Amino acid sequence: MKELLTNEQRNWVEETWMKVQEKLSVVALRSRDKIPFWSVDGVHDDMKEGRLHCWTNGFWPGLMWLMYSATGEARYRETAEHIEEYLDAVLMNYNDLSHDVGFMWRLASGADYQLTGSEKAKNRQAIAACHLMARFNPTGEFIRAWNPDRNGEKTTGWTIIDTLMNLPILYWASEEYEDPRFRDVAMKHADNTMANHMRLDGSVRHIVKHDPVTGEIVGENGGQGYGIGSSWSRGQAWAVYGFALSYIHTGKEAYLDTAKKAAHYFISCVCEDWLPRQDFRAPEEGIFDASAGLAAACGMLEIAGLVQEYEKKLYLNAAMKLLMTIEEAWADWSDDTDFIVRMSTGSYKVKQSHNTYLIYADYFLAEALYKLKDCGPLFW
């Protein structure tokens, strides 16, 4: 991949990676006992207090494992292992678990096991994979989202685009334990997502509602985007990256074709200035989501490595445009702040989550650079 970069792009990768290393070498120690989600006045918050079950809690240890893989520096491994111990309290509590166990344990314990061979990390990942598989509805052939009711509605038949990014923990379990059931469940859910969450134009529905008894589609929900029929940009990124990952793990061509279709739509929505809005169809201006652009860039880098030679530069250059533009506009390299990337948004409907720091934006920036430098294995 590096040989296809221009000199400008190559220099940017090296310089930005050095900035990431310099900042995280400090922050890894400063936030060693925290599980951050966002920041208050530039300082990491801590999800251990009351929100240990949050879907984002794998990104901080995942980032630490990624940095350990790239640098071999003990501070990153120590922080990651320390946080994994905290997450054990959630792993054995069904009510705190959801479709997002892949986000939580694939990046944390999955990376741990891959890099160190830790049996404890392997066991954590296996328990999480079994939980995710147990959420499978065999009639509707989908993995149920969430446990509790939401806004007074039963969620037993709901599916969401995010679950695509959690399927790699099932692919791992299938290979690790030589058990095809995990792979079969993951592929059936990916097929369901391809059929029911993807629109003809390549855009994505966030939430689709199924009858949990028959599997029939009975409605949809706008979720974290503007509303029904809109286009939540991070959900679009999950489709770009998630379908690429399913292709990597299975070789099913339809997944790669769908990842490319989702990527083309994403590119068409950002190519004017390469700064992704939180919802590509929302009427209100000025609400951005850097995390969507960075996650999509990671997916496009994977696609670039999978397609024919004549296609590679399309996805590589789009990824580089997103990365370089977002870094220039929204990165904060000061040692005084714990986060790197500004201007991410959790939900369109939650104003206090607009244009802020979110941990997964930092993760995906670092992961993209890690890929571009060929620092180590893919942890998804």
Secondary structure, 3 states (H helix, E strand, C coil): CHHHCCHHHHHHHHHHHHHHHHHHHHHHHHCCCCCCCCEECCEECCCCCCCCCCHHHHHHHHHHHHHHHHHCCHHHHHHHHHHHHHHHHHHCCHHHCCCCHHHHHHHHHHHHHHHHCCHHHHHHHHHHHHHHHHCEECCCCEECCCCCCECCECCCCEEEHHHHHHCHHHHHHHHHCCCHHHHHHHHHHHHHHHHHCECCCCCECCEEEECCCCCCEEEEECCCCCCCCCCEHHHHHHHHHHHHHHHHHHCCHHHHHHHHHHHHHHHHHHCCCCCCECECCCCCCCCECHHHHHHHHHHHHHHHCCCCHHHHHHHHHHHHHHHHHHHHHHECCCCCCCCCECCECCCCCCHHHCCECCHHHHHHHHHHHHHHCCCCCCCC
